[in-house]
Amino acid sequence: DTNDYLIHSHTTQGLSVRANNLNGFDNFNCIIEDKNGYQLFRMTGTWNGSHVNCEDIFFNVSLNATNTILEAVLVIQGNNLTIENPDNALAIFYSCPLMGDNCGHCLSNDLFFHCGYCSQKNECILLGSSCPDTILVGINDITECEPRRIESFSPKAGPIRGGTIINIEGVNLGADRSQVDSIKIGSVNCDHQEDDYVPGSRLSCVTEEITTGILNDNIIITFKVGQDDNNKFMVTSDDEYQFLIPQLDPQPASPAFGPLSGGNNVTIMGTNLGIGSSRSITLAGETCHILDE
């Protein structure tokens, strides 16, 4: 919300809160409470006719990689009476270094957080902080993020009929899901799963069926920045993904028979049976739950 107050952790700043019709009030206090009503900070304030200006203080807020943002309630008091917050504004504590563990991730943050990436420091920083070179800001600056690489993907193989979900992890893999132009294994399309995208570090796709038989090839991700079709870059995996054909042995089940009531442990034998992102087995139309692979 544009009415909220952004406060970067471990900085000194004041707040200016819109407030009207406070004639007769004095002894203003600006109080920041968590959502359980516990007081986090208390500042003295003065009213200038339109705003209560809260004094500068150092905001020492503990955040971590799991909880990068803390939303708190902003309360204004005058003469020890609570004054209505006309905008229902929140105090939002955040930390740029925690909101971007790589360049692409940092650039994915909404611009109102005023975070940018400093390549020399290899750090997501608050704009205005010291940086020896140009600070990268916004998703379109992803073209300046280096290095870009695929570090791993799983699974390494799947059936030629497609349908395998491949999870890909890496560094600086775009800054927004809209920048993923295509994912291919060689020349075979792998359909991007946008809801699984994690800016800069993780994406997934579902393989399409191939008709050429067994195929080994690298994963190639093409990113498009902005509306210019010429403004693209590619990232290629070092390892190859394999399209394989799973086959059962001529006598695949051991034991080959069992009681109608079920309960038998059956070993299924064949080639390339462990490929793909998921597997299921049916025997005589009944589901056989996989115990081990």
C-alpha positions in Angstrom: 0.0 0.0 0.0 1.4 3.4 -1.0 0.2 4.8 2.4 2.5 2.5 4.3 5.8 3.5 5.8 8.9 1.7 4.7 11.6 1.4 7.2 14.9 -0.4 6.3 16.3 -2.4 9.2 19.4 -1.0 10.9 18.9 2.6 9.7 18.1 5.9 11.4 15.1 7.8 10.2 12.0 9.6 11.2 8.4 9.3 10.1 5.9 12.0 8.9 2.4 10.8 9.4 -0.7 12.5 7.9 -3.0 13.8 10.7 -5.7 16.5 10.6 -7.7 18.4 13.2 -5.3 18.0 16.1 -5.8 21.5 17.5 -5.6 21.3 21.3 -3.5 18.2 21.3 0.2 18.2 22.3 2.6 15.7 23.8 2.5 13.6 20.7 4.0 10.1 20.6 4.5 7.8 17.6 4.3 4.1 18.6 5.0 1.1 16.5 3.5 -2.1 17.8 3.5 -5.7 16.4 0.2 -7.2 15.6 -0.2 -8.6 19.1 0.0 -5.1 20.6 3.6 -5.4 21.8 5.4 -2.1 21.6 8.5 -2.2 19.4 9.4 1.5 19.2 8.3 4.8 20.7 9.1 8.2 19.4 8.2 11.7 20.3 6.4 13.8 17.7 5.3 17.3 16.8 2.3 18.4 14.7 2.9 20.9 11.9 -0.8 21.4 11.0 -1.0 18.5 8.5 1.4 15.8 9.7 2.8 14.5 12.9 6.6 14.4 12.5 8.2 11.6 14.5 11.8 12.0 15.7 14.7 10.2 14.1 15.6 6.9 15.8 17.7 3.9 15.0 15.5 0.9 14.0 17.2 -2.2 15.1 14.9 -4.9 13.8 15.9 -8.6 13.6 14.9 -10.1 10.3 16.2 -13.3 8.6 16.1 -15.1 5.3 12.8 -16.7 6.2 11.1 -13.5 7.5 12.5 -10.7 5.3 9.6 -8.3 6.0 7.8 -7.4 9.3 4.5 -5.5 9.2 3.8 -3.5 12.3 0.9 -1.2 13.4 1.5 2.5 13.6 -0.2 4.3 16.4 -0.2 8.1 17.0 -1.1 9.5 20.5 -1.7 13.0 21.7 -2.3 13.8 25.3 -2.0 10.1 25.9 -5.1 9.5 23.7 -4.9 7.3 20.6 -5.6 9.3 17.4 -7.3 7.6 14.5 -4.9 6.4 11.7 -6.8 7.8 8.7 -4.9 5.7 6.1 -4.7 2.5 8.2 -1.0 2.8 7.4 1.5 0.1 8.5 5.1 0.4 9.3 6.9 -2.1 7.1 10.4 -3.2 8.2 12.6 -4.9 5.6 16.2 -5.6 4.6 17.5 -5.4 1.1 20.4 -7.8 1.7 17.9 -10.5 2.8 15.6 -9.8 -0.1 18.1 -10.8 -2.8 20.6 -13.6 -2.4 21.7 -13.1 -6.1 21.5 -10.3 -8.6 18.3 -11.6 -10.4 16.5 -12.1 -7.1 17.4 -8.6 -5.9 16.1 -7.0 -9.1 12.8 -8.8 -8.8 11.8 -6.7 -5.7 9.2 -4.1 -6.2 10.7 -0.7 -6.9 9.1 0.9 -3.9 11.5 -1.0 -1.6 14.4 1.0 -3.1 16.7 -2.0 -3.4 19.4 -2.3 -6.0 22.3 -4.7 -6.7 25.9 -3.7 -6.2 28.1 -6.0 -8.3 31.3 -5.1 -6.6 29.9 -6.0 -3.3 27.9 -8.9 -4.6 25.0 -7.7 -2.5 21.5 -6.4 -2.6 21.7 -2.9 -1.0 19.5 0.0 -0.1 19.6 2.7 -2.8 21.9 5.5 -1.5 24.3 3.1 0.1 27.9 3.1 -0.9 28.7 1.1 -4.0 32.0 1.4 -6.1 30.1 1.0 -9.4 26.6 1.5 -10.9 23.8 0.0 -8.9 21.5 -2.2 -10.9 17.8 -1.5 -10.3 14.6 -3.1 -11.7 14.0 -6.3 -13.7 15.3 -5.0 -17.0 18.8 -4.7 -15.6 19.0 -8.5 -15.5 21.1 -8.3 -18.6 23.9 -6.9 -16.5 23.8 -9.7 -13.9 26.7 -12.1 -14.0 27.4 -14.9 -13.9 24.2 -16.6 -15.2 24.3 -20.4 -14.9 22.2 -23.5 -14.3 23.7 -25.3 -11.3 21.5 -28.4 -11.2 18.3 -29.9 -12.5 16.3 -33.0 -11.5 15.4 -35.5 -12.7 18.2 -36.2 -15.2 16.0 -38.4 -17.4 12.4 -39.1 -18.4 10.3 -41.1 -20.8 10.0 -40.1 -24.5 6.2 -39.6 -24.1 7.0 -36.5 -22.1 5.1 -35.2 -19.0 8.2 -35.1 -16.8 8.5 -32.1 -14.5 12.1 -30.9 -14.5 13.1 -28.6 -11.6 16.0 -26.3 -12.5 18.1 -24.3 -10.1 20.8 -21.8 -10.7 22.0 -18.2 -10.4 20.5 -15.1 -12.1 17.9 -17.1 -14.0 15.9 -14.0 -14.8 14.2 -11.5 -12.5 10.6 -12.1 -13.4 8.6 -15.0 -14.7 7.6 -13.0 -17.8 11.2 -12.9 -18.9 11.3 -16.7 -19.4 10.9 -16.8 -23.2 11.4 -20.5 -23.8 12.9 -23.7 -22.2 14.2 -26.4 -24.5 16.0 -29.7 -24.3 18.0 -29.4 -27.5 15.1 -28.5 -29.9 12.4 -30.1 -27.8 10.1 -27.7 -25.9 9.7 -27.9 -22.2 6.7 -26.0 -21.0 7.5 -23.4 -18.4 5.5 -23.8 -15.1 5.1 -20.1 -14.2 3.6 -20.7 -10.7 6.8 -22.5 -9.6 9.1 -19.7 -10.7 11.4 -18.2 -8.0 13.1 -15.0 -9.3 16.8 -15.5 -10.1 17.1 -19.1 -8.8 14.5 -21.6 -9.6 12.1 -22.6 -12.4 10.4 -25.7 -13.7 9.0 -27.1 -16.9 7.1 -30.1 -18.2 8.7 -32.0 -21.1 6.8 -32.6 -24.4 6.6 -35.9 -26.2 9.3 -36.6 -28.7 9.0 -38.9 -31.8 12.7 -39.3 -32.6 13.4 -42.0 -30.1 16.1 -41.7 -27.5 17.7 -38.3 -27.1 20.3 -36.7 -24.9 20.8 -32.9 -25.0 21.4 -29.8 -22.9 18.7 -27.7 -21.3 18.6 -24.2 -22.9 16.7 -21.4 -21.3 16.1 -18.2 -23.3 15.2 -15.0 -21.5 13.6 -12.0 -23.1 14.0 -8.6 -21.5 11.3 -6.0 -22.3 9.5 -5.9 -25.6 12.6 -6.0 -27.9 12.9 -9.4 -29.5 16.6 -8.7 -30.0 17.2 -8.2 -26.2 17.5 -11.9 -25.3 20.1 -14.1 -23.5 20.5 -17.8 -23.1 21.7 -20.0 -20.3 22.7 -23.6 -21.1 23.2 -26.5 -18.7 26.5 -28.4 -18.5 24.8 -31.7 -18.1 22.4 -33.3 -20.6 18.9 -34.5 -20.0 18.0 -37.9 -21.4 14.8 -39.0 -23.1 14.7 -42.8 -22.6 12.3 -45.6 -23.2 11.3 -47.6 -20.1 11.0 -51.4 -20.7 9.8 -54.3 -18.6 11.7 -57.6 -18.6 9.9 -60.5 -20.3 9.0 -61.8 -16.9 9.0 -58.6 -14.9 7.2 -59.5 -11.7 8.6 -61.6 -8.9 6.7 -63.5 -7.5 4.5 -63.8 -10.6 1.4 -64.6 -8.6 -0.1 -64.1 -5.1 -3.4 -64.2 -3.2 -6.4 -62.1 -4.3 -6.5 -60.4 -0.9 -3.2 -58.7 -1.8 -0.4 -57.9 0.7 2.4 -59.4 -1.3 5.6 -57.5 -1.9 6.3 -57.7 -5.6 9.6 -56.8 -7.4 9.2 -55.3 -10.8 12.2 -55.6 -13.1 13.2 -53.9 -16.3 15.3 -51.1 -17.9 14.9 -47.3 -17.2 12.1 -47.8 -14.8 13.2 -45.1 -12.4 13.2 -42.2 -14.9 10.8 -39.3 -14.8 9.4 -37.1 -12.0 6.8 -39.6 -10.8 5.9 -43.3 -11.3 2.9 -45.5 -10.7 2.3 -49.3 -11.0 -0.9 -51.2 -11.6 -1.3 -55.0 -11.4 -4.4 -56.5 -12.9 -6.1 -53.2 -12.7 -5.2 -52.6 -9.1 -2.8 -50.0 -7.7 0.5 -51.4 -6.4 2.1 -48.9 -4.0 5.8 -48.4 -4.5 7.8 -49.2 -1.4 11.3 -48.8 -2.8 13.1 -48.0 -6.1 
